[in-house]
């Protein structure tokens, strides 16, 4: 960030995005309820600039902040953003990062942005605080989460983690042998990791029907973590069926090549950017009709049953997740 005129650069970035500067003022607060989401991304922990294009990183960072907004049943509209930059980052690189962010702003109708650039001696860091709003009438209609509610996932699982493993493998090979990465044949899993997608049309459909999820979790730390999170918030258990979890063939092929159990990638991988919904059982037929993109993978149960993973042969296993004691 050396020799960069911070104020001029921020003005330049705003002018390129054609968006309003967010000054912290919320218009018409009496008409809505609001929800905040915070995310901190650190170079070397959450992303690696060796194999992550800056445009992709910018886009993905915004999705990381707005995903929890959608999961809570709100619509994102404001975002406060601070980017810590080391001296190795040039102005063109900052503009490339910003280009990806702007693409996400437009895609998710985020119209008010507050941006700050600060120096860093430990690499890049991206701090995001997003805000969503929701009509109060919709807020009070959300049903109570209960036993029997269907657990539904919004897309295929395990792909992002496997894409990361391919990138990490090729990085190691390059560092050891200077051999150029061999990424042919891995487009599906690489795209899942580097360029995820939030299917906001799902939430638009919810708004157009009388189906209101009782719970939702943004899946970024593995499916097991999201299942346990929903159960913990509602003092319930869950039963998940292995043969109902959508794992695409390309992911299974890569998992076999890497000698990784596909279910390990699904349950304890990360950054899938999918949504896990709990939906009242009585809406089962409507879910099948209105949401063909959702897969019903299990249901909530009595808390004494715990969180269990049921294999195709009927064996019940305790569902384990990183960072959870049980």
N, C-alpha and C positions, 0 to 999 in steps of 0.2 A: 504493500500500500504506500510505499515511499513515493514522494514526488507527485502524489495525486491530490488535487484540490477537492477536498471532500464535499464542500457545499455545492460547487459547480457540478460535480459528478452526480450528486443526488438530484439536483435540478434536471440534469440531462436524462437520468433514468426515469424520473416522473414524466417528463415530456414525451419520452418514447412510449410509455405505457398508456398515456392518455387516460389517467385515472385521478380521482380526487385524493388529496392528502387528508389522512384521518387525523383529526385534532382532538379526539376523545369525546366528542359530543354525540350523544345518541338522540336521534330525532323521534318524536312521538313515542316515548317510552310507555305511555299509558295504554297503548294499543297492543303491546307485545310483552312476552317474557323473553329473557335473554340467557345465554349459556356461553361460558368461556372455556377455551381449550388452550393449553400451553405445551410447547414442545421445544426441547433443546437438542440439537444435532452437533456432534463433535467429530472433527476429522480424526481418523484413526480408530474411532469407536463405532460411529454410526455410518461413516462413509469413507471410502478410500479413493483419493484423487488419481491414483495410478490407473484405475480402470473405470472410473465413473466420469462420463462427460459432464461438464459443468451445466449445460442446458438441461440434461436429464436430472441432475442433482437439484437444480432450482425448482423444476416442476414437481419432483417427488417430495421435496421439503414442504411445499405448500399443501400437498395432499396429506402429509403426515399431520398437519395442523387442523385441516378441515374435516378429516375422517371422523374424529370424535364428535364434532358438531352434528354431522349427519346421523351418527349412531344415537345421539340423544334426542333425535327427532326435530332438530332445528335446521334453519337454512343459513349458511355462512354469508356474511356481508361486510365484515370489517376484519382487518388484520394489521397487527403491529409487528414489525420485523426489524431485528438488529443482526447485522452480519459482522463478525469479527474476522479481519483479514490480515494475513501475514505479508511480509514484504515480497514474497515470491509471487503474489497474485497481482497481475497487471490490470490496467483499466479495461482492455478488450475482454479479458477473462471475466471481470465483474459484469460486463455488459452481457456476456454469454450466459452467465448464471441468472441474471435478471430476465433475460429473454425467456428462459424456461419458466420462471416464476410468473411472468406476465401471461403466458399461455394458460397457466392454471388459474390465474385471477379471472380471466375471461371465461374459461370453461365453467367455473363455479360461481360466476356472477358476484365476485368480490369487488366492490366498487370504491371502497375507502381504505387506503393503505397509509400506514405510517412507517417510514424507513429511516434507519440510521446505520452508518458505517463506522466501525471502531477498529483500532489497530490490535494486533495479536502477535505474541511471540511464541505461541505454541500451536500454530496452525489455524485453520478455518473453523469457525463455530457459527451456527445459525440458530438464533433464538426467535421463536414465533409465538405470538399470542393472538388467537383468532376468536371472533365473537359471532354467534348465531342468534337469530331471533325466530320467534314462533308466535302465532296467534294464540292468545290465552285460552280460547275455547277448545282448541286442539289439545293444549297442554293438559287440561283436566280430564280429557276423555281416555287417556292411556289406561288400559286395564291393569289390574294387579297381577303380578307374575304368580303362577300357581302350578301345582303338580299337574302333569298331563300336557302342559304347553309344549308345542312342537318346537324343536330346535332346527333351524334352517340356515344353510350356508349359501352365500351369494355367488359362489363360483368355485372353480377347481382349486385344489390345495397342493402344497408341497413344491410348487414350481419355482417360486422365488428363492427359497433356500437352496435348491439344487443349482439355480443359476449362479448364486453367490459362490457355491463350492467349485463350479467350473472356473469362474474368474480367479478365485484364490489359487487354484491348481496351476492355471496358466501363468499367474504372476510369479509363483515359486519357480516354475520351470524357466521363465525368462531371467529371473534374478540369478539362477544357478548356471545357466548355459547360454544366455543371451539369444535363445531361440525364440523366434516370433510366435505369439500366441496362435493356437489352432482352435478357432471358434466355429468353424463350419459344422453345421448339423445341430447347433445348440440354440438356434434363434428363439425358439419358443420359451425356453427357461431363462435365457438371458434377457429377453424382453420383459418377462414377468418381474425380474429383479430390478432392472435399470429403468424401465418405463411402465410402471403399474398404472392401473386405471380404476377410477371410482365410478361405478355405474349409478349415477344419481337418478336415472330414470326409475329405479326401483322405488325411491322415495316419492317421486312424482306419482307413481301408480298407487302407492299407499294413500296419498292425499286424495286420489280420485275415487277410491273405494271406501267401504266401511270397515276395512281391515286395519287395525291399529296394533302394531307389535307391543307386547307387554315389556319387552326388553330388547336391547341390541348392544353388541360390542364390536368395536373396530379391531379386526384381527391383524396385529402387527408383531406379536410375540409367540406365535404358535396357537393352533386351535385349542390345545389343552388349557393354555392360560386363559383364553377367552371363555371357555366353558366353566372353568373354576371361578372366574370373575363374576359371571352371571349368577352362579349358584351361591357364591359368598354374599353378594349384594342382596339376595332374596331368601337366604337361609333355606336353600333347597338342594336336592341332589340331582343327578342326571344319568341317563343311560344313553350311550352313543354306540351306534352299530358300524363296525369297520367297513362292511360291504356297501354301506350307503354313502360313504365319503367319496366325493368325486376327485379321482386322481387321473389326470389325462395320460394317455399312452406315452407321449414324448417324455413326460416326467418319470414314469416308471422305467423307461429305457435308460435315461441318464442315471437314475438311482442304482440300477443294476450295474452299470458301467463303473460307478464310483463305490460300489459295494456298500450302499446305504439302504437301509430298510425304508421304503417309501413312507410308511406310517411314522417313522421318526421325523422325516421332513415335514409331514403334515402336522403332527402333534406338537413338536418342539422347534420347528423352524421359525422363520420370522419374516416380517415385511410382506405379507400376502396382500394387504390392503383390501381384504374382503370384509363382509359383515356377517356376524352371527346373530340371527334373530330368534327370539322366543315369541311364538304366535299362539294365541288361544286355540285349543284343540277343536272347538266348534267351528273354526274358520278353515278347517282342513280342505274341504272341497273347493272353497273359494281360492285358497292358496294355490292349489293345483291348476286352477283355471287361469288366474290372473298373473301368476308368477312362475312361468316355465323355467326361468333362470335360477330359481331357488331349489336346492336339494334338501329334503328332510332327512336329517342324519340321526335323529333321536328325539328324546323328550325329557322334560324335567320330572323329577320324582321326589319321593319323601326324603328329607335330609338324612335320615338314618341309613339310607341305602348308599350314601356317598356318591362319588362320581365314578362311574364304571364304564369300561370299554369292552364291548361284546364282540368277540371274534365270529367269523362265519360258522364255526362249529359249535357256537353257543357258550364258549368259555367266557366267564366274566373276569376282567382284570381291573385292578385299581388304576384309574387315570392319574398319571403323574405329570407335573409340569415344573419347569425350572422356576426357582424363586419361591416355590410353595413348600411348606413343611410336610403337608399331607394332601 
